[in-house]
Amino acid sequence: MLAKRIIPCLDVKDGRTVKGVNFVDLRDAGDPVELAWNYSQQGADELVFLDITATVERRKTMVELVKAVARQINIPFTIGGGINEIADADALLNAGADKISINSAAVRNPALIDELANAFGVQFVIVAVDTRVMDGKNIVHLNGGRLPTEKQTLNWILEAESRGAGEILLTSMDHDGTKAGFDNGLLKQVNSAVNIPVIASGGAGSVQHFVDVFQQTNVDAALAASVFHYGEILIPDLKRELRTNNIEVREV
């Protein structure tokens, strides 16, 4: 059985790590390179960096960040935000990123998933999906969760998988930052429908929430931000508790 992965997520704005609630009210959470080093020492399995206000001008900033992180850590890390074409992904992967994550650009141009998978390999391409319930249906949202689309979440995820997504990073915006637990109902539905790894995101507030998401949905990984950034959950403690509940995780 594959070990479940614990993934701290660092939302980056203007070179700093930030965190909000339901995608708004951002506050500073520290230097991303220092945090990355700290998490690698604690036993994180991977890291995700999301440039939450990505623009073309800042692409160079992210490349420099990737180089700095790659010098400091020896665990895989993913970069997302503002990747709209092969050249964007190429620059980040060449700088040291292990995977790239695409979200809004993939919804606007689904063929981008095919292009990236063909260029770099399926294992390099994570499709991030931000979802919110509207009129009883889970609907894909763009632009950091600000713009609803016509796409139903499960349908879009199945299309992304068929086009070459190697993993799905699924964030419930209704749960994000609330610390009330993951959206286990949706995560179980999606994880049962696809044959690629699913990363749960949005809502982690306690160690028990991680136990619940793995036991109830069997997702491959769980991602969180503020509970790690502000020291509310330490990764060694979390992994000990997961093992106590017979959930396979890598040694710290």
N, C-alpha and C positions, 0 to 999 in steps of 0.2 A: 504494500500500500504506500502511495506517495505521501510524503510528509506535507502537512498543511503549512502554508506560508503566512508569516506575519509581516506586514508591509506598512511602515510609516509613510505618510504622504506629506510632502512639503509644497504648499502653495506659495509660489514666489511672485512678488510684486516689487518692482524697482530694486531688485537685488536682495530683498529681505523675505523671510518666511512670514506669512500672515495666516490668520484663521478667522473665519466668521461663523455665523449661524444662519442656516437656510440660504447660504451663498451671499449674505450681506453682513454689514457691521464688522468690517475687518479690523483686527488688531495685530500688533507686531508679536512674532513668536521667536525671533532670533535669527542668527546668521545661518544660512542654509548649509554652508560647508562645515561649520562647527557641529551643527545638528547631525549632519550625515555621518561624520566621524563618530560622534557619540552613539548613534544608533548601530553602526557597524560593530562597535565595541560591546554593546548590550546584547547583540545576538539577533538583530533584525535579519530576515532572510533576503529581502530586497528593499529598495526605496523607489518612490515615485516622486518626481518633481514636476509640478504643473505651473507653467508661466500663465497666470490667470488673466493677464491683460496683454497678451502677446501682440506685438506689432512687428512689422518688417524691420524697423529701425533697431529694435531690441534683440533681433536674432543674434547679433554679434555678442551681446551681453550674455545670452544663454550659452553660446558656444564657450565663452570664457568660464562661465560657471561650471559647465560640464567638465572642462579640463581640470579645474580646481578640485572638483569632487573626485574625479577619476584618480587624481594623485593621492587622495586621502583614504580611499576605501577600497576593499577588495570583494565587495558583494555586488550583485547585479543591480543596475538602476535604470529607470525609465524616465524619459523626458517627454513632456507633452505641452502643447500650447503653440498656436501659430504655425503649425506644420501644414503647408498647403500644397507642396510639390516635392518631387524626388530630391531636389537640391537641398531643401530645408532638412530633410531627414538625413541625407548624406553627410551634411556638415556636422550634425549632432552625433551621429554614429562614429564618424571619423575622430571627433573630439574625445570619445571615450564612453558614450552612452551605450548600454547593452540593448535597449529596446526603445521604440518611439510609440507615443500614444497620440491618436487622432480622434477628434470628436466632431465639432461643427463642420470642419472641412470635409469629413467623410459623408456627412448627411447631405451637404450641398453638392458634393461630387462623389457619389459612391464608387466610381471607377478608380478613385485614388487608392482605395483599399487594394484592388487588383494590382495596380501599378507598384505600390510599395511592397506587396507580398512577392511579386515577380522579381523586383529589383534586389531585395534584401533577404527574402525568405520569410515564410509565415511566422516563424518563431520570433521575429523582430517587431511584429506589428500588433499592438494592442488597440482595440477600438473601445474608447470610453463612451459611455452612454449615461447622460443625465436624464432622469425620469421623474415625473410628478403625476399624481392622480388628478385627472380632470373629467368630470361627469362620469365617474366610476371606471375610467379606463386609464391605464398607464401610458402617458404620452411623452415622447422624446422632446427634450428642450435643448436649445442652442445658446451660444453666447454667454457661457457661464451660468446657464439656467434661466436667462432672462426672456428667451423667445420660444414659445411653444411651436411645435411643428404639426403636420398632419399625420405623422408616423406613430403607429402604436409600437410600444417598446419591444415586445417579443418578436413582432414581424421584422422590425429593423435589425434586431440582433441575429435572427436567422439569416437575413440577407447578408449581413456583415460576415458571418461565418462562411457562407457560401462563396463570398468573394475573396477570402483568404485571411481573415482576421485570425491571429494565433491565440488571442485571449480577449475576454470581455471584462472591462472594468465598469461595473454597474453601480452607479450612485443614486440612491433614493433621496431626492431633494426634500421630500417631506420629513425625512429622518435626519438629514445632514445637520450636524452641529447640535442636535437636540439632546444627545446622550441618553436617548430613550430606547436604544437597541436597534439592530439592523431590521430591514424589511424582509423578514424571513419567508413570508408567503410568496412574494415576488421572486426572491432569490431561488427558492426551491423550484418554482415553475420554470424559470429560465435555465437553471442548472440541469434540470431533467430533460430539457428540450434540445440542448446543444451537446456537441462532442468535444468542445475545447474548454480550457480552464476558465472559470468565472471567479473574479475578484469581487468580494462584497465590500461596499463602501457606503458610508452614511449612517450615523447613529450610535457608534460605539461609545459607551459611557462607563462600562465596568468590565471586569474580567469575565463575569457571567455572560455578558452579551457575546463574547467571542466563543465561549463554550456552546451557547445556544445556536449561533449561526452555523458552526461546524456540525453539530449534532442534528440540527433540524433541516439543513439544506444540503449538506455535503459539498459545499463550494470548496474550491482549491485553496483560496487565500482570503484573508480579511485585512482590510486597509483601514487605518485611522490616522487622525492628525492631532487634534487638541489634547486628547488624553495622554498622548506620548509627549507632545511638545512641552506641556506644563507639568510633567512628572506625575500625573495622576495614576498612570499605569506604567510600571517598569517591565520591559520585555522579558527579563529572566523570571520574574514572578508570574507573568502571564503564561509563559511556556511551562512552568512547573505545574500550574493549575490545569492547563490543557492535558498534560500527561496524566495527572491524577484522574482526569475524566476519560482516559483511554483514547485521547486524540493524539495521533502521531505527529510530532514536530521535531525539527532538527535540534541537535544539542546546541546549547549556548556556548 
